[in-house]
């Protein structure tokens, strides 16, 4: 959890507009945890799964404020 927050904060401080988080498909635990963090992080504008040809629901694309 801390690593995701640190990653997002560093991206925001570096003026990055968009990042991708590779959480994999697996059992869905990492995906659920990642999305829970993204829903509450003040620097996140929007997030969604990558297109199917780019990893689909194994990758979350995050748009930053």
Backbone torsions as a table, in degrees:
resi	resn	phi	psi	omega
1	UNK	NA	-48.6	-179.3
2	UNK	-59.8	-38.1	-178.3
3	UNK	-64.7	-38.0	178.8
4	UNK	-66.7	-44.9	179.4
5	UNK	-62.4	-44.0	178.5
6	UNK	-61.9	-43.5	178.4
7	UNK	-59.5	-47.1	179.8
8	UNK	-64.3	-45.7	-179.8
9	UNK	-61.0	-42.2	178.3
10	UNK	-64.4	-40.2	178.4
11	UNK	-64.0	-42.8	179.5
12	UNK	-64.3	-44.4	179.4
13	UNK	-65.0	-26.1	178.0
14	UNK	-90.0	10.8	179.2
15	UNK	58.8	35.5	176.4
16	UNK	-84.1	135.3	-177.9
17	UNK	-87.8	-26.1	-172.5
18	UNK	-152.4	138.9	175.3
19	UNK	-132.8	163.2	175.0
20	UNK	-120.5	136.0	177.4
21	UNK	-114.6	119.8	178.8
22	UNK	-93.4	104.5	-179.8
23	UNK	-109.5	-8.4	179.9
24	UNK	76.6	174.9	-177.8
25	UNK	-96.0	-55.5	173.9
26	UNK	31.8	-134.8	-178.2
27	UNK	-85.7	-11.7	179.0
28	UNK	94.4	-3.1	-177.7
29	UNK	-64.4	-47.1	-179.8
30	UNK	-65.2	-38.7	178.2
31	UNK	-61.9	-45.7	-179.9
32	UNK	-64.1	-42.6	179.2
33	UNK	-64.8	-43.7	179.2
34	UNK	-59.9	-46.9	-178.3
35	UNK	-66.9	-34.4	176.6
36	UNK	-63.1	-41.4	178.1
37	UNK	-66.4	-44.3	-177.9
38	UNK	-63.4	-35.6	179.8
39	UNK	-63.3	-28.0	-175.0
40	UNK	-106.4	-7.7	-177.7
41	UNK	-77.5	126.3	-175.0
42	UNK	-67.4	-18.8	-178.5
43	UNK	-90.6	-1.4	-177.7
44	UNK	-93.3	124.2	177.4
45	UNK	-87.4	-43.3	-176.2
46	UNK	-161.5	156.3	172.8
47	UNK	-150.5	151.1	-176.0
48	UNK	-163.0	164.7	179.0
49	UNK	-74.2	151.7	176.0
50	UNK	-67.6	157.6	173.4
51	UNK	-58.3	152.9	-175.5
52	UNK	-54.2	-39.5	-177.8
53	UNK	-73.4	-10.2	179.6
54	UNK	-111.2	11.9	177.7
55	UNK	123.7	-12.1	176.5
56	UNK	52.8	-135.3	-174.6
57	UNK	-78.6	11.5	172.4
58	UNK	-91.1	-8.1	-179.5
59	UNK	-133.2	133.8	175.0
60	UNK	-109.6	127.6	175.4
61	UNK	-92.5	131.8	-176.3
62	UNK	-120.4	122.5	173.7
63	UNK	-93.9	129.6	-176.3
64	UNK	-103.5	153.7	178.9
65	UNK	-76.5	NA	NA
